[in-house]
């Protein structure tokens, strides 16, 4: 469940640089133990990064995921879908790894985001959960993608 204040903090972070949004994403997911993807009745929304790599966009709150859905996706029936941290770690991460799908963390309005491997997301969030920090070493292992 979202704690008071997260939606406002996330909304204020929406246009920050991708690395700053990644930090907010990690902090919020660690605190709430949930994250958001976008799906329809039949499909999970994935994007192509322009270099023929498929990625799954993820957001820290329902409101931020809702803001990330464009009009054509709404018309196709895509809506925010909650994933608990346990579901992400136990089910989604192994599926993404086997399908070679990357994660686009907290895309902004232009769909700019950090493009990371599924295990990098797990490691960053679990580091925050246990240590309360995200180190520069954690960030140095993450590849920047300024826009899709």
Backbone bond lengths (Angstrom), bond angles and torsions (degrees), N, CA, C in turn:
res aa  C-N    CA-C-N  psi(-1)  N-CA   C-N-CA  omega(-1)  CA-C   N-CA-C  phi
1 X - - - 1.452 - - 1.522 109.04 -
2 X 1.329 117.10 141.44 1.457 122.12 -178.92 1.523 109.28 -73.15
3 X 1.328 115.67 130.80 1.454 121.06 176.35 1.519 109.34 -82.31
4 X 1.340 115.53 153.91 1.456 120.95 179.58 1.526 110.10 -54.50
5 X 1.318 116.39 137.32 1.447 121.33 176.24 1.512 115.34 95.60
6 X 1.326 118.69 -21.20 1.467 119.30 -177.26 1.516 111.81 -66.71
7 X 1.337 117.60 -42.49 1.468 119.10 -178.30 1.520 111.22 -59.37
8 X 1.330 117.03 -41.81 1.460 119.98 179.48 1.531 110.81 -66.81
9 X 1.315 116.57 -43.72 1.471 119.96 179.54 1.530 110.44 -62.17
10 X 1.330 116.66 -43.08 1.461 120.94 179.66 1.529 110.31 -65.60
11 X 1.327 117.29 -42.73 1.468 120.15 178.48 1.523 110.58 -60.46
12 X 1.325 117.38 -40.32 1.465 120.76 178.55 1.519 111.74 -68.10
13 X 1.324 117.80 -25.78 1.467 122.00 -178.87 1.519 112.89 -85.35
14 X 1.316 117.97 -11.67 1.467 121.63 -170.09 1.527 113.94 -55.61
15 X 1.307 119.14 -31.82 1.461 120.51 -178.79 1.525 113.39 -108.14
16 X 1.318 117.26 11.55 1.464 120.94 174.08 1.527 109.62 -70.67
17 X 1.329 117.83 165.23 1.465 119.87 174.01 1.531 110.92 -57.45
18 X 1.334 115.97 155.66 1.466 121.57 -175.64 1.521 112.93 -55.79
19 X 1.319 118.66 -39.38 1.465 120.31 -178.88 1.525 111.13 -66.41
20 X 1.328 117.58 -36.01 1.468 120.86 177.12 1.525 110.47 -69.42
21 X 1.332 117.13 -40.14 1.473 119.76 176.81 1.517 110.80 -64.27
22 X 1.339 116.77 -36.16 1.467 120.09 177.47 1.522 110.11 -60.58
23 X 1.316 117.38 -44.52 1.475 120.67 178.53 1.525 111.26 -60.15
24 X 1.335 116.54 -45.03 1.464 120.11 178.82 1.525 109.71 -62.82
25 X 1.325 117.13 -44.34 1.461 121.53 177.66 1.533 110.47 -54.76
26 X 1.321 116.63 -50.72 1.466 121.15 -178.01 1.523 110.75 -60.35
27 X 1.308 116.83 -46.13 1.462 120.59 -178.79 1.528 111.50 -62.20
28 X 1.328 116.98 -45.68 1.470 121.01 -178.15 1.530 110.50 -67.31
29 X 1.320 117.58 -45.63 1.472 120.14 -179.75 1.530 110.50 -63.52
30 X 1.321 117.57 -40.17 1.465 120.35 178.10 1.528 111.08 -62.76
31 X 1.324 117.15 -38.88 1.459 121.19 -178.63 1.526 113.29 -75.81
32 X 1.336 116.73 -37.40 1.468 120.38 -174.31 1.524 113.34 -96.87
33 X 1.344 115.40 -18.96 1.466 122.49 -176.41 1.528 112.48 57.28
34 X 1.334 114.48 38.50 1.454 120.92 173.95 1.516 108.91 -151.67
35 X 1.334 115.34 158.23 1.449 122.18 173.96 1.511 107.24 -148.11
36 X 1.326 115.34 170.73 1.458 120.17 -170.73 1.514 111.33 -128.08
37 X 1.324 114.72 136.42 1.454 123.10 172.11 1.526 106.24 -118.73
38 X 1.319 117.08 -176.14 1.459 121.45 178.05 1.521 107.40 -126.34
39 X 1.328 115.46 130.62 1.463 119.56 179.94 1.516 110.37 -145.93
40 X 1.338 114.26 160.50 1.462 121.56 172.85 1.524 106.13 -109.57
41 X 1.294 115.57 -172.28 1.460 119.60 177.67 1.531 111.40 -61.04
42 X 1.334 116.79 -32.45 1.460 121.19 -174.67 1.523 115.64 -112.10
43 X 1.335 118.25 -18.44 1.465 120.10 -170.60 1.520 112.06 -137.18
44 X 1.325 114.94 153.84 1.454 122.77 167.48 1.526 106.10 -99.16
45 X 1.331 117.10 134.35 1.459 120.84 -179.90 1.523 109.88 -70.53
46 X 1.323 116.18 121.24 1.455 122.26 170.44 1.516 107.25 -125.26
47 X 1.313 114.81 159.00 1.463 120.96 -178.31 1.514 109.45 -125.63
48 X 1.326 115.85 162.14 1.457 122.67 173.41 1.518 106.09 -105.95
49 X 1.324 117.04 133.78 1.464 120.26 -176.46 1.524 113.55 -83.50
50 X 1.303 118.34 5.38 1.450 121.54 -179.07 1.519 113.13 89.10
51 X 1.331 115.90 -7.13 1.465 121.24 177.38 1.534 110.05 -120.51
52 X 1.338 113.39 27.43 1.464 122.22 177.95 1.523 113.52 63.04
53 X 1.349 115.95 30.07 1.460 120.68 173.56 1.520 108.21 -112.10
54 X 1.306 115.60 129.77 1.456 120.97 178.89 1.522 109.08 -85.53
55 X 1.341 115.25 140.55 1.452 118.81 177.78 1.511 110.66 -138.42
56 X 1.317 114.27 151.65 1.458 122.89 176.67 1.519 107.39 -103.41
57 X 1.343 118.04 113.25 1.466 119.06 176.84 1.532 110.17 -74.29
58 X 1.338 115.69 139.66 1.465 121.67 178.81 1.527 109.02 -133.27
59 X 1.324 115.62 149.09 1.457 123.02 -179.37 1.517 109.68 -131.10
60 X 1.351 117.46 157.87 1.461 120.26 -177.16 1.526 114.67 -82.62
61 X 1.320 118.06 -19.14 1.470 120.74 -178.53 1.522 109.93 -139.90
62 X 1.307 115.17 162.55 1.465 119.92 176.55 1.527 110.54 -61.95
63 X 1.335 116.72 -42.82 1.466 119.98 -178.79 1.521 111.41 -61.59
64 X 1.334 117.74 -40.49 1.460 119.35 -179.83 1.525 111.14 -70.18
65 X 1.336 117.12 -34.69 1.469 120.18 175.93 1.521 110.41 -66.73
66 X 1.318 116.04 -41.78 1.472 120.67 178.91 1.528 109.78 -60.46
67 X 1.319 116.95 -41.68 1.469 121.20 179.08 1.528 111.45 -66.97
68 X 1.328 117.38 -22.63 1.456 121.13 -178.90 1.512 115.23 -84.76
69 X 1.319 117.20 -4.27 1.463 120.99 -179.20 1.519 108.79 -91.86
70 X 1.340 116.63 123.46 1.468 117.91 179.35 1.530 110.13 -83.32
71 X 1.326 115.18 169.72 1.469 121.43 -173.45 1.527 112.97 -57.76
72 X 1.329 117.48 -41.90 1.468 119.55 -178.35 1.533 110.59 -66.37
73 X 1.326 116.82 -34.25 1.477 119.52 178.06 1.523 111.02 -69.50
74 X 1.353 117.06 -38.22 1.463 120.22 174.75 1.521 109.75 -58.96
75 X 1.350 115.74 -44.34 1.455 120.01 -178.64 1.524 111.55 -63.73
76 X 1.327 117.00 -28.36 1.470 121.19 177.92 1.531 112.45 -84.74
77 X 1.332 117.07 1.31 1.462 120.99 175.56 1.518 115.38 90.78
78 X 1.317 118.65 13.68 1.466 120.63 177.53 1.520 110.38 -75.71
79 X 1.345 115.59 138.10 1.455 122.73 -179.62 1.528 108.92 -143.00
80 X 1.358 117.03 157.45 1.462 119.64 175.62 1.526 110.97 -61.32
81 X 1.328 115.88 142.71 1.462 121.69 179.38 1.529 108.59 -134.72
82 X 1.303 115.86 126.88 1.460 122.82 -177.72 1.522 110.82 -78.40
83 X 1.329 115.27 140.70 1.461 122.12 170.66 1.520 106.95 -127.60
84 X 1.312 116.75 128.46 1.458 118.33 174.37 1.520 107.97 -72.06
85 X 1.315 116.34 160.52 1.453 119.53 178.34 1.524 109.93 -60.86
86 X 1.314 117.40 -39.87 1.465 120.82 179.20 1.527 110.94 -61.70
87 X 1.322 118.51 -44.09 1.468 121.27 176.67 1.527 110.61 -60.45
88 X 1.334 116.41 -42.15 1.455 121.08 -178.70 1.526 110.28 -61.33
89 X 1.325 116.03 -48.61 1.463 120.77 -176.47 1.529 111.58 -68.70
90 X 1.319 117.05 -45.94 1.466 121.06 -171.74 1.528 114.01 -84.47
91 X 1.333 118.30 -30.57 1.455 120.10 -174.54 1.532 113.17 -115.37
92 X 1.318 115.91 -54.98 1.462 119.55 -173.39 1.518 112.23 -67.39
93 X 1.328 117.87 -47.10 1.468 120.56 -177.25 1.528 111.69 -58.45
94 X 1.339 119.88 -50.16 1.474 118.32 178.07 1.529 112.98 -60.15
95 X 1.337 117.26 -37.16 1.465 120.43 178.83 1.524 111.19 -65.97
96 X 1.325 117.32 -41.25 1.468 120.56 178.50 1.522 110.97 -65.06
97 X 1.319 116.28 -41.45 1.463 120.12 179.68 1.521 110.38 -62.49
98 X 1.325 116.61 -46.99 1.472 118.65 -177.63 1.524 111.98 -67.38
99 X 1.333 117.49 -30.07 1.465 121.30 179.10 1.532 112.27 -88.89
100 X 1.334 116.64 -3.18 1.472 122.39 -179.06 1.530 111.93 59.11
101 X 1.341 115.18 42.08 1.456 122.25 177.43 1.526 108.01 -101.94
102 X 1.324 115.99 132.60 1.458 121.72 177.61 1.528 109.90 -89.58
103 X 1.322 116.61 174.71 1.457 122.14 -179.34 1.523 108.38 -115.85
104 X 1.322 115.81 129.24 1.467 121.99 173.74 1.518 107.29 -100.14
105 X 1.331 115.93 106.16 1.464 120.57 -171.50 1.527 111.98 -86.26
106 X 1.335 114.92 119.98 1.460 124.96 172.15 1.521 111.75 51.38
107 X 1.354 116.52 62.40 1.472 119.49 178.02 1.531 111.27 -59.82
108 X 1.324 115.35 144.23 1.459 119.69 175.98 1.527 109.06 -88.47
109 X 1.325 116.72 -169.32 1.461 121.15 -177.43 1.514 113.99 -61.18
110 X 1.329 117.42 -26.08 1.459 121.25 177.66 1.528 111.02 -96.40
111 X 1.323 115.79 8.26 1.463 124.99 -178.78 1.522 113.05 66.10
112 X 1.321 116.49 23.26 1.456 120.78 171.38 1.520 108.98 -74.83
113 X 1.316 116.59 140.06 1.457 119.98 -176.76 1.521 110.35 -165.63
114 X 1.313 115.28 169.91 1.452 119.81 168.16 1.513 107.27 -80.58
115 X 1.284 116.06 135.78 1.455 122.77 178.58 1.519 106.66 -105.94
116 X 1.327 116.77 114.34 1.466 121.02 -173.56 1.525 110.71 -134.16
117 X 1.303 115.46 161.73 1.454 120.81 173.78 1.524 110.37 -76.22
118 X 1.319 117.42 153.49 1.467 120.88 -178.98 1.530 113.28 -56.86
119 X 1.328 117.59 -38.49 1.464 119.48 179.80 1.524 111.86 -69.34
120 X 1.328 117.86 -28.50 1.466 120.29 176.17 1.528 110.49 -65.10
121 X 1.312 116.88 -37.23 1.461 120.12 176.55 1.523 109.35 -63.71
122 X 1.322 116.69 -48.34 1.461 121.08 179.95 1.525 110.22 -59.17
123 X 1.323 117.18 -48.12 1.459 120.71 -178.03 1.524 112.12 -61.82
124 X 1.326 117.26 -42.70 1.466 120.57 -179.09 1.527 111.31 -65.43
125 X 1.331 117.19 -46.08 1.467 120.08 -178.81 1.525 110.19 -67.30
126 X 1.314 117.48 -42.99 1.459 118.91 -179.74 1.525 111.80 -68.39
127 X 1.322 117.36 -31.71 1.464 120.71 174.06 1.526 109.72 -62.62
128 X 1.329 115.84 -44.23 1.464 119.50 178.71 1.526 110.21 -65.14
129 X 1.330 117.64 -41.11 1.463 120.87 -179.76 1.528 111.54 -60.71
130 X 1.326 116.43 -40.91 1.458 119.50 -175.65 1.524 113.37 -89.01
131 X 1.328 117.65 -34.45 1.464 121.20 -173.74 1.528 113.54 -108.86
132 X 1.337 116.48 -21.08 1.455 119.81 -175.98 1.516 113.72 73.89
133 X 1.348 116.07 18.36 1.467 119.98 -179.84 1.516 110.03 -143.33
134 X 1.301 114.10 158.37 1.460 122.62 170.57 1.516 104.51 -125.20
135 X 1.316 116.46 111.44 1.458 120.74 -172.22 1.525 111.92 -80.96
136 X 1.323 114.96 163.92 1.463 119.64 176.10 1.524 110.21 -64.68
137 X 1.333 116.95 -28.01 1.472 120.63 175.25 1.518 110.05 -64.57
138 X 1.346 116.60 -42.41 1.471 120.22 176.68 1.522 109.68 -58.22
139 X 1.330 116.63 -46.41 1.466 120.69 -178.00 1.518 112.51 -69.62
140 X 1.326 118.08 -32.29 1.470 119.68 -177.37 1.525 111.87 -68.01
141 X 1.333 117.25 -20.31 1.457 120.46 179.38 1.525 112.35 -85.71
142 X 1.310 116.92 -4.39 1.459 121.32 -174.67 1.523 109.93 -100.98
143 X 1.324 115.78 131.61 1.461 121.87 -178.24 1.518 110.36 -83.71
144 X 1.305 115.30 134.81 1.465 121.83 178.40 1.510 111.17 -85.36
145 X 1.298 115.90 138.41 1.460 122.66 172.46 1.523 105.08 -132.51
146 X 1.313 118.16 109.99 1.455 120.79 -174.06 1.538 112.88 -74.69
147 X 1.309 116.19 -29.09 1.467 119.61 175.12 1.519 108.88 -162.36
148 X 1.306 114.51 159.60 1.476 120.47 -177.32 1.504 110.08 -95.74
